[in-house]
Amino acid sequence: MSDNDDVPFNRDYPLVPGVVDHVRPGVRRILCNNPSPFTFSGTNSYIVGEGNVAIIDPGPRNEAHLQALLDAVRGETVTHIFVTHTHNDHSPNTAALKAATGAKVYAEGPHRASRPRHESEQHSPESGADRDFMPDVQLSDGDVVEGDGWALEAVATPGHTANHMAFSWRERGYLFVADHVMGWSTSIVAPPDGSMVDYMASLDRLAARPEQLYFSGHGPEIPDAPRFVRFLIRHRRAREASILHRLAKGEADIPTLVRAIYIGIDPRLTGAAGYSVLAHLEDLVARGIVATDGDAVISGSYRMAT
């Protein structure tokens, strides 16, 4: 089974870093030049409104991207800065943007793990957490922040990180969904920062919401978004079924499971794939379907529960 089975991913995204893309009325997009196997062509920052505007996700600590954002809003006033989550490709440029504009920063909160870290665990190298971030205003699910000609509703979407939050421009039917749903690839869920239980619950919640167009943290916008979310839900359930199929043949560690499930994966992504498998295994152990000795950790060995 490859990572792309049955999900209509779209990797056609010819944006040039630093160039303003007027993607929809009231929404501008600027790509940061930070491509990688995890970020695709780079991080998307969004400018919402005109005149008095909001910026969503200032991106990594990157002077050229900061300048591109400031150039894009020259003659306008940045009244709000929103941050979807505290990964190093999304939030570290916030402090410099705030210093340059004086805008308040809105987010769910500082970085935190989805569960306590087990004694045997190291910090996940896949997490890339921005542990210095602190918003001026902490938002709760359902909070609405009103600006000049726009209003954004906070939509809690834990899973990729515990503090992941999407922002809905309900009047337009847009959802700025960051890394929870991406059109180019599945999201990484790396415990303990991420949680598959939370991630799946957030997908179910998004599938029931009315927004039809998603703007992601990486890659192109996603039309017919609830249908795409349903594809992702089926994909994750198929990944769980693949894990159980392999464990039915005998006990296995996570590298063995990755080799069995992620056929043809980019070698640079095998570590991240291992953490996503761990996220599924945590859930399966909690449900009593899979067993392991001690805590469910990346170095553990797993078997079907008897």
C-alpha positions as CSV (number, residue, x, y, z in Angstrom):
1,M,0.0,0.0,0.0
2,S,1.4,3.4,-0.9
3,D,0.9,6.6,0.9
4,N,-1.4,7.9,-1.9
5,D,-3.9,5.1,-2.2
6,D,-7.4,6.5,-2.9
7,V,-6.7,10.1,-1.9
8,P,-6.9,12.6,-4.8
9,F,-3.7,14.6,-3.9
10,N,-2.8,17.6,-6.0
11,R,0.9,18.5,-6.2
12,D,0.5,21.0,-9.0
13,Y,1.5,24.2,-7.1
14,P,3.7,26.5,-9.2
15,L,3.8,29.4,-6.8
16,V,7.0,31.4,-6.7
17,P,8.3,32.2,-3.2
18,G,7.8,35.8,-2.1
19,V,5.2,36.7,-4.8
20,V,1.7,37.7,-3.8
21,D,-1.0,35.4,-5.1
22,H,-4.5,36.8,-5.1
23,V,-6.0,33.4,-4.6
24,R,-9.6,34.6,-3.9
25,P,-11.3,37.9,-3.3
26,G,-10.1,39.0,0.2
27,V,-7.5,36.3,0.4
28,R,-3.8,36.7,-0.6
29,R,-1.2,34.0,-0.3
30,I,2.6,34.2,-0.1
31,L,4.8,31.2,-0.2
32,C,7.9,31.0,2.0
33,N,11.1,29.6,0.4
34,N,11.5,26.7,2.8
35,P,10.9,23.6,0.7
36,S,11.5,20.2,2.3
37,P,10.1,16.6,2.3
38,F,7.9,17.8,5.2
39,T,6.9,21.3,3.9
40,F,6.5,20.5,0.2
41,S,7.3,23.7,-1.7
42,G,7.2,25.8,1.5
43,T,4.9,27.3,4.1
44,N,1.9,29.4,3.0
45,S,1.2,32.6,4.8
46,Y,-2.2,34.2,4.2
47,I,-3.4,37.9,4.2
48,V,-7.1,38.3,4.9
49,G,-9.0,41.4,4.0
50,E,-8.0,44.7,2.5
51,G,-6.9,47.9,4.1
52,N,-7.0,46.7,7.7
53,V,-5.9,43.1,7.4
54,A,-5.0,39.9,9.3
55,I,-2.0,37.7,8.6
56,I,-2.3,33.9,9.2
57,D,0.9,32.0,10.0
58,P,3.9,34.3,9.5
59,G,6.0,31.2,8.9
60,P,9.5,30.2,9.9
61,R,12.2,32.6,11.1
62,N,13.0,33.9,7.6
63,E,13.9,37.6,6.9
64,A,13.1,37.4,3.2
65,H,9.6,36.0,3.9
66,L,9.0,38.7,6.6
67,Q,10.0,41.4,4.1
68,A,7.7,39.8,1.4
69,L,4.8,40.0,3.9
70,L,5.5,43.6,4.8
71,D,5.9,44.6,1.2
72,A,2.5,42.9,0.4
73,V,0.7,45.0,3.0
74,R,2.5,48.3,2.3
75,G,0.0,51.1,2.7
76,E,-2.3,48.9,4.7
77,T,-2.5,48.2,8.5
78,V,-2.0,44.7,10.0
79,T,-4.5,44.6,12.8
80,H,-4.3,40.9,13.7
81,I,-1.8,38.0,13.5
82,F,-3.2,34.5,13.7
83,V,-1.1,31.4,14.3
84,T,-2.5,28.0,13.7
85,H,0.0,25.9,15.6
86,T,3.5,26.0,17.1
87,H,5.7,24.2,14.6
88,N,9.0,25.9,13.4
89,D,7.7,26.3,9.8
90,H,4.6,28.3,11.0
91,S,5.1,30.4,14.1
92,P,8.7,31.7,14.7
93,N,8.4,34.7,12.3
94,T,5.5,36.0,14.5
95,A,7.6,38.0,16.9
96,A,9.3,39.9,14.2
97,L,6.0,40.6,12.3
98,K,4.4,41.8,15.6
99,A,7.4,44.1,16.2
100,A,7.1,45.5,12.7
101,T,3.3,46.0,12.7
102,G,2.2,46.3,16.4
103,A,-0.6,43.8,15.7
104,K,-1.9,41.5,18.4
105,V,-1.2,37.7,18.1
106,Y,-4.1,35.3,18.4
107,A,-3.8,31.5,18.8
108,E,-4.9,28.6,20.9
109,G,-1.9,28.8,23.2
110,P,1.7,27.9,23.6
111,H,3.1,24.6,22.5
112,R,2.2,21.5,24.6
113,A,2.2,17.8,24.1
114,S,-0.9,15.8,23.5
115,R,-0.1,13.5,26.4
116,P,2.6,13.3,29.1
117,R,6.0,12.1,27.8
118,H,7.0,8.6,28.8
119,E,10.2,8.3,30.8
120,S,11.9,6.4,28.0
121,E,11.0,9.0,25.3
122,Q,13.2,11.6,23.8
123,H,11.9,14.7,22.2
124,S,10.6,13.6,18.8
125,P,12.9,14.9,16.0
126,E,9.8,15.2,13.8
127,S,8.0,17.6,16.1
128,G,10.1,20.8,15.3
129,A,8.2,22.6,18.1
130,D,8.4,26.4,18.6
131,R,8.5,26.4,22.4
132,D,9.1,30.1,22.7
133,F,5.7,31.1,21.2
134,M,3.1,32.8,23.3
135,P,0.1,34.6,21.9
136,D,-1.3,37.9,23.2
137,V,-4.8,36.4,23.1
138,Q,-5.6,32.8,23.7
139,L,-8.6,31.6,21.7
140,S,-11.1,28.8,22.5
141,D,-13.1,26.8,20.1
142,G,-16.0,28.9,18.7
143,D,-14.5,32.3,19.5
144,V,-15.0,34.8,16.7
145,V,-12.5,37.6,16.0
146,E,-13.9,40.4,14.0
147,G,-11.8,42.7,11.7
148,D,-12.5,45.3,9.0
149,G,-14.8,43.4,6.5
150,W,-13.9,39.9,7.8
151,A,-14.6,37.7,10.8
152,L,-12.7,34.5,11.7
153,E,-14.1,31.8,13.9
154,A,-11.6,29.6,15.9
155,V,-12.0,25.9,15.1
156,A,-10.1,23.7,17.5
157,T,-8.4,20.9,15.4
158,P,-6.1,19.0,17.7
159,G,-4.1,16.1,16.4
160,H,-1.2,17.3,14.3
161,T,-0.3,19.3,17.4
162,A,-2.4,19.6,20.6
163,N,-2.8,23.4,20.0
164,H,-3.7,23.2,16.3
165,M,-6.5,25.6,15.4
166,A,-8.1,26.3,12.1
167,F,-9.9,29.6,11.3
168,S,-13.2,29.8,9.4
169,W,-14.3,32.8,7.4
170,R,-17.9,31.5,7.5
171,E,-19.3,34.3,5.3
172,R,-17.1,33.1,2.4
173,G,-17.2,29.4,3.2
174,Y,-13.4,29.4,3.6
175,L,-11.4,27.4,6.2
176,F,-7.7,28.2,6.9
177,V,-6.9,24.7,8.0
178,A,-3.1,24.8,8.1
179,D,-1.5,21.3,8.5
180,H,-4.6,19.3,9.6
181,V,-5.7,18.8,6.0
182,M,-3.3,19.3,3.1
183,G,-4.0,18.8,-0.6
184,W,-0.5,17.5,-1.4
185,S,0.0,14.8,1.3
186,T,-1.2,13.3,4.5
187,S,-0.3,15.2,7.7
188,I,2.3,13.9,10.1
189,V,1.0,12.9,13.5
190,A,4.0,12.3,15.8
191,P,3.4,11.4,19.5
192,P,3.6,12.7,22.1
193,D,3.2,16.1,20.4
194,G,0.5,14.7,18.1
195,S,-2.4,12.3,18.8
196,M,-4.1,10.0,16.3
197,V,-7.3,9.9,18.5
198,D,-7.5,13.7,18.4
199,Y,-6.6,13.9,14.8
200,M,-9.4,11.5,13.7
201,A,-11.9,13.2,15.9
202,S,-11.0,16.6,14.3
203,L,-11.3,15.1,10.8
204,D,-14.8,13.8,11.7
205,R,-15.7,17.3,13.0
206,L,-14.4,19.0,9.8
207,A,-16.3,16.6,7.5
208,A,-19.5,17.8,9.2
209,R,-18.7,21.5,8.8
210,P,-20.1,23.7,5.9
211,E,-16.9,25.2,4.5
212,Q,-16.3,24.1,1.0
213,L,-12.8,25.6,0.3
214,Y,-9.8,24.9,2.5
215,F,-6.5,26.9,2.5
216,S,-3.7,24.7,3.8
217,G,-0.3,25.4,5.4
218,H,1.4,23.8,2.5
219,G,0.4,23.2,-1.1
220,P,-2.7,24.3,-3.1
221,E,-6.2,25.1,-1.9
222,I,-8.6,22.2,-1.5
223,P,-12.1,22.6,-3.3
224,D,-15.0,20.3,-2.3
225,A,-13.2,20.1,1.0
226,P,-15.6,17.9,3.1
227,R,-15.4,15.2,0.4
228,F,-11.6,15.4,0.5
229,V,-11.7,15.0,4.3
230,R,-13.8,11.9,3.9
231,F,-11.1,10.5,1.6
232,L,-8.5,11.2,4.4
233,I,-10.7,9.5,7.0
234,R,-10.9,6.3,4.8
235,H,-7.2,6.5,4.2
236,R,-6.3,6.6,7.9
237,R,-8.7,3.7,8.6
238,A,-7.0,1.7,5.8
239,R,-3.6,2.5,7.4
240,E,-4.9,1.0,10.7
241,A,-6.2,-2.0,8.8
242,S,-2.8,-2.5,7.2
243,I,-1.1,-2.4,10.6
244,L,-3.5,-5.0,12.0
245,H,-3.0,-7.2,8.9
246,R,0.8,-7.2,9.4
247,L,0.5,-7.9,13.2
248,A,-1.9,-10.8,12.5
249,K,1.2,-12.5,11.0
250,G,3.2,-12.0,14.1
251,E,4.8,-9.6,16.5
252,A,6.7,-6.6,14.9
253,D,8.5,-3.4,15.7
254,I,7.8,-0.1,14.1
255,P,10.5,-0.2,11.4
256,T,9.1,-3.6,10.3
257,L,5.6,-2.1,10.1
258,V,6.8,0.9,8.1
259,R,8.6,-1.3,5.6
260,A,5.4,-3.4,5.2
261,I,3.0,-0.5,4.9
262,Y,4.8,2.4,3.2
263,I,5.9,0.9,0.0
264,G,8.2,3.2,-2.0
265,I,8.4,5.9,0.6
266,D,11.0,8.7,0.3
267,P,13.8,7.5,2.7
268,R,13.9,10.9,4.3
269,L,10.3,10.4,5.5
270,T,10.7,7.0,7.2
271,G,11.2,8.5,10.6
272,A,8.1,10.5,10.3
273,A,6.2,7.4,9.0
274,G,7.3,5.6,12.1
275,Y,5.8,8.2,14.4
276,S,2.5,8.1,12.4
277,V,2.5,4.3,12.9
278,L,3.2,4.9,16.6
279,A,0.2,7.2,16.7
280,H,-2.0,4.5,15.3
281,L,-0.6,1.9,17.7
282,E,-1.2,4.2,20.7
283,D,-4.8,4.2,19.8
284,L,-5.0,0.5,19.1
285,V,-3.3,-0.3,22.5
286,A,-5.7,2.0,24.3
287,R,-8.6,0.2,22.7
288,G,-7.2,-3.2,23.7
289,I,-6.7,-4.5,20.2
290,V,-2.9,-4.4,20.2
291,A,-0.6,-5.2,23.1
292,T,3.0,-4.1,23.9
293,D,5.3,-4.5,26.9
294,G,5.2,-1.2,28.9
295,D,4.3,2.1,27.3
296,A,3.5,2.4,23.6
297,V,6.8,4.0,22.4
298,I,8.7,4.3,19.2
299,S,11.2,1.6,20.2
300,G,8.5,-0.9,21.3
301,S,7.4,-4.2,19.9
302,Y,3.8,-4.8,19.1
303,R,1.5,-7.8,18.8
304,M,-2.2,-8.6,18.6
305,A,-3.9,-8.7,22.0
306,T,-5.0,-12.1,23.0
